């Protein structure tokens, strides 16, 4: 794991484990596609499981409707409860809760921030609350059966959230809203925040009502990425004593040459951008009507150069792309 990601991992885990175990919460890890969200969370969830917590995964790209969402999630939860010796058959808290929750989902008026109990008569409301309390007790028993020290947590990881259709994202948020209200549960979204809020139905204010804390992953410099993969390659060759010196020398040369080439490319793009910026400034100062076309052209060239440089930098900071280069 990159040094930057290790520091972020510790910060995120520290926040998660510092929450009161009974209080539910939801947080988001935010970064563009390919910048290491899933890799970081893979290490994080491994550590959480080692600490005797339970982890469930949701992929909105797969569970792309309400029925699939309910079946997939509660199917995973049933497996965890059974592993802890908790009854999940007919009449169990889990079965009754899924049945009652399904009635809410089936109601056409079901929407975000709606009082979920508003559809039930008074007696049914009490029954729903009691069923939910019983399921919370089962979850508590599951989380305390693995350790005598203290009660752990059930973490729900929602991966590739931003890659789903907007209606699927919305349904997932509504579903998660109810889960976040469960004691002992924590929800972790993996997303590109800016992509999620570009649609018509999910605004920044809307999304922030679901997410209590957001961690924005830093962009990793390409020198750090190269160093990491070079070291990994050298470690892989340690068992081959005959060629280890040759391999290390070649890998070091590769790093030097690749970084030098990329530095030159970035410098060339930056220099071109600066020249176009100066040219556009000169054209802007000339108020002659004949200069209108030149001004439009210089502006277009400037915008293209700015876009090219930004795309180049974005690709340099993408570990997956640089790994392919190496």
N, C-alpha and C positions, 0 to 999 in steps of 0.2 A: 504494500500500500504506500502511495506517495506520502512524504512527510506532512504536506499540507492536509491531506485527507485524514491522516492519523490524528492530527490536532483537532480537526472538525469532528471526527468520530468521538473523541473523548468529551468534547463540549456537548454534543448532542446526547450521548449516553448519560453524562452528568445531569443534564436537564431532566431527562426521562426518569432517572432513578431518584431524583430529588423530590419528585411529586409525592404527595401523600397517597399511600397505596389504595385507599378507598376512593379517592377523588378521580373521576374520569378526566381525560384530556385528549386533545387532538393537536398534532403538529404537522408541519410540512417541511420536506427537504426540497429545495428549489434549485434547479440548474437545467440548462438546455440538454437535449438528447445527446448521449455519448460522452458526457463529462463525469461519469462515475457514480451516479446516484445508486444504481442497483448494486454495484461492487461494494460501495460503502455499507449499504444496508445488509448485504450478505454477511459481512464481517460482524456488523452490529447485532443481527439476529442470532448469529452463532454464539456470541458472547452472552446475549440475553438468555438463550436456552441453557447455556452452561451454568448460568446463575439460577437455574430452575424455574424461569418464567416460561409461559406458553406463548406460541406465536402462530397466528393464522394469516394467510395471504389471500388477497382479493385482486383479481385482474379485470378491470372493467372492459377491456377489449375482448375478454372471453365471456364474462357474465354480463352480457349486453342487454338483458331485459330483467324485469323484476323477478320473474319465476326462477330464472337461472341464478340470480343473485341470492335469493332465499335458499334454494336447494344447495348451492355450492357452499355458502357460508355455514349454514346450520349443519350441513353434512360434516364439515371439518370439525365443528364444535362437538358434535356427537362422538366423533372418534376420540377426541381428547377426553371427554367426560367418561367414556367407556374405559379408556386406558387407566383412569383413576378409580375405577370400580363403581362409578355412579350410574344408577339406573336411568335409561333413556327410552324405555319402551312405552307401551300404551299407558296413558294416564300420568306419565312423567311431566315434570315442569317444562322440560324442553319441548315435548310434543304439544302440550297445551299452548305454550307460548307461540310456537310456530303457527299453529292453527289460528290463534287470535290475531297474530300479527299479519297473517295472510289475508284476513278479512279487511284489515286497514288498507293493505296494498291493492286489493281488488276494487276498493271504492274509487270511483272515477274522480272524486273531489280531493283525493289524496294529493297534498302539495307541500312544499317546503314551508317550515315555520308554522305549520298547522298544528293545532292542539290534537294530538293523535287520539285522545280519548273522547273527542267531541262527537264521534259517531256512536258512542255507546250510551245506553241508558245507565242510570245511576248504579244499578246492581251489576251491570256488565263492567262498568268502570272499576268497581271494587274487585271484581273477579280478575280483571286484567292486571291491576296493581298487585294482587296477591300472587298471581302466576309469575309475574316478573320478579317479585321478591323471592319466590321459591327458586327460580332459575339463578338469581344472584347468589343464593345460598349454595346451590350446587356448584357454581363457578368458584365461590370462595372455598368450598371443600376441595375442589380439584386443585386449586392453587396452593392450598396449605398441606395437601397430602404428600407433596414432594419434599417438603422440608419442615422440620420442627422449629426452625428458628423464627420465621415470620411468614406472613402471607405474601406471595409474589403477585405478578400481574399477568393479564392476558393482553398481548399486543396484537393489533390488527394492522397489517401492512397493505396499503392500497398502492399497487405498483402500476406504472404506465398510465396514470390517471389522465394526463393531458392528451394521450393518443386515442382516447375513446371518442365516440360521437357526443355532441353536446347533450342530447337527451339522455344518453347513458350516464354521462358525468352527473347530470342533475339527479337522476334516480339514485345513483350511488351516494350522493351527498344526503339525500333524504333518508336513505337506509342507514347511513353512518350516523346521522343526527340522533336516531333512536339508540344506536349502540353506544355512542359517547355518553349517553345518560346512564349507562350501566356502571355500577361500582366495580372497581378493580380492572377496568378496561382502559387501554390507551390506544389511540389510532395514529398511524404514521402514514402520511401521504407522500408519494414520490411524484413530482410534477415539474413542468416548466410553467411557472405561475403566469407569465405573460401570455402564453398560449391559451390557458384556461379562461382568462377574462376577456378574450377578444370576441367571444360569441355574443348572441343577443340575450341569452337567458341568465348568464352568470356574470355578474359585475364584481369589481373588487370588494365593494362593501358586502355583497351577498356572500362571497367566498370567505371573507374574513370573519363572518359570523360563525362559520363552522370550524375555523382553525384558530387555535389560541396562540400558537407560536410558529414562526417561520424561520428556518435556517437557510440562508442563501450561500451555496457553496462557492468558494473562490475559484477563479480560473487558475489553472496550474500552468506555470511557465514551461515552454518547450524544453528548456535546459534541464529542468527538474524531471520532466518525463523521459528525456533521453538518458539522463543519469540513472534513473530507476531501471529502465529496460536494459541498459548496458550492464549494470551490476547483476541483474537477474540472469542475463546470458552468460556472464562470467561464472556465476555460481553453478549454473547448469553444467559447465564444462570442467568443474573441479575434479571429477572422477577420472578424466582422461589425461593422465600425467604426461603422456608423450607429446601432446599438442597444446597443452594449456598455455604455455608462454606465447606461442604463435597466435592462438585464439585471442588472448588478452590484448596483444599488440594490435591485431587487426580490428578488434572491437573499439579500442581507443582511437585508432585512426578514423574509423567510421564515424565516431561521435564528433571528432574534430572537423572532418570534412563536411558532414551533414549540417552541423550547426553553422559553419562558415558559409555554406551555400545558402542556407535559409536567412542568415543575417544579411547577406548581399541582396537577396531577393526582396526582403522587407525594406532595406535601404533604398533600392531602386524604385519601389512603389511609393515610398515616402517622398523621395526626391521629385518624382513625376507629379505627385499631388501638389507639392509646394510650388512647382513651376506653373501648373495650371491655376493654382490659387492666385499667384501674382498676375498672370495674364488676365484672369477674370476681373481682378481689381482694376487693372489698367483700362479694360473695356468699359467697366462701370463708370469710370471717371469721364469717359468720352460721351458727351450728350448728343452727338450728331445722330440724325435719323438713320443715316447710312450704316451706323454701327449697331443697329438693333439686331440684325441677324447674327453678327459676330458675338454679341453679348449672349444671345440665346444658346449659341453653339458652345461658347466657353463655359456657360453655366452647366450645360448638359455634360460636357467633358469632365468638369470638376466633380459633379455628383457621381459620375461613373467611377472616377478615380478614388473617391472617398469610399464608395461601396466595395471596390476591388480590394483596397487596403484592409477594410474591416473584415471582409470575408477571409482574406489571407490570415489575419491575426486569429480569427475564430477557429480556423482549421489548425493553426499552430498550437492552440491551447486545447485541442481535442485529443485525448489519449488514444482513442481508437484509430484515428487517422495517422497519428505519428507512429503507432505500433506497426501499421501497414507499411509505412515508409521504411522503417528499419528492417 
